[in-house]
């Protein structure tokens, strides 16, 4: 799994810029447009939250665990409809921001959760965190399937029979290249270069090889009930994010100025946050990446 330092690099280092651009409870996972790109980003994110809640049967009095809860966007929605939510994240900044907004969020590794940690739940959700559960080292050592199977077993353990798990995640797409072609030294417009840039933005993380790998890992304890593709929705979400991040703001300008020493001293920081290239958008457009929404039911 990505280590805490990796998650802090991606999500905590520019935490305040995220929140200034996307809102105090920034929603940093793909929205749900369903092809209607006339929707605002907020409307599409709300549509996603409603879809997730329906998919797992969330309502007043139910209890939900959010694995990789980010800045608490879905937990806040759950609170609005009368559900009780608990979140976990490895980003200390995300947890602190969530707690300031009255959400029950803890800094911990989602792979260590047991029924003794927080008790049982009616449902579990994970929106955009599954990407971080397998590290490149796990992949190279042949442990990727094992990592996913163990995670599904742990999630199943906190659910009742027929309890539901909603998973939204990026995966490697049908045009993904062999791992040995991923390099910053590859030609600048090549697939290998864009995937390498993406790896700098999300260090310590290795994606599933398609939705099929996830389904196989879940199969011993979960039955797949529904699956939908959100690749084009994610392309639009990224476009909207880039507009929000680029919108002028004195506070953001001052925060970026404070990060100047990091920019000058860290090539990793420059590649991740200041390369001027939206590597994830290019990777989705070229189908090097894909995106799925999966609804599982505990066997």
Secondary structure, 3 states (H helix, E strand, C coil): CCCHHHHHHHHHCCHHHHHHHHCCCCCCCCCCCCCCCCCCHHHHHHHHHHHHHHHHCCCCCCEEEEECCCCCHHHHHHHHCCCEEEEEECCHHHHHHHHHCCCCEEECCHHHCCHHHHCCEEEEEEECCHHHCCCHHHHHCCCHHHHHHHHHHHHHHCEEEEEEEEEEEEEECCCCCCHHHCCCCCCCCCHHHHHHHHHHHCCCCCCECHHHHHHHHHCCCEEEEEEEECHHHHHHHHHHHHHHHHCCCHHHHHHHHHCHHHHHHCHHHHHHHCCCCCHHHHHHHCCCEEEEEEEEEEC
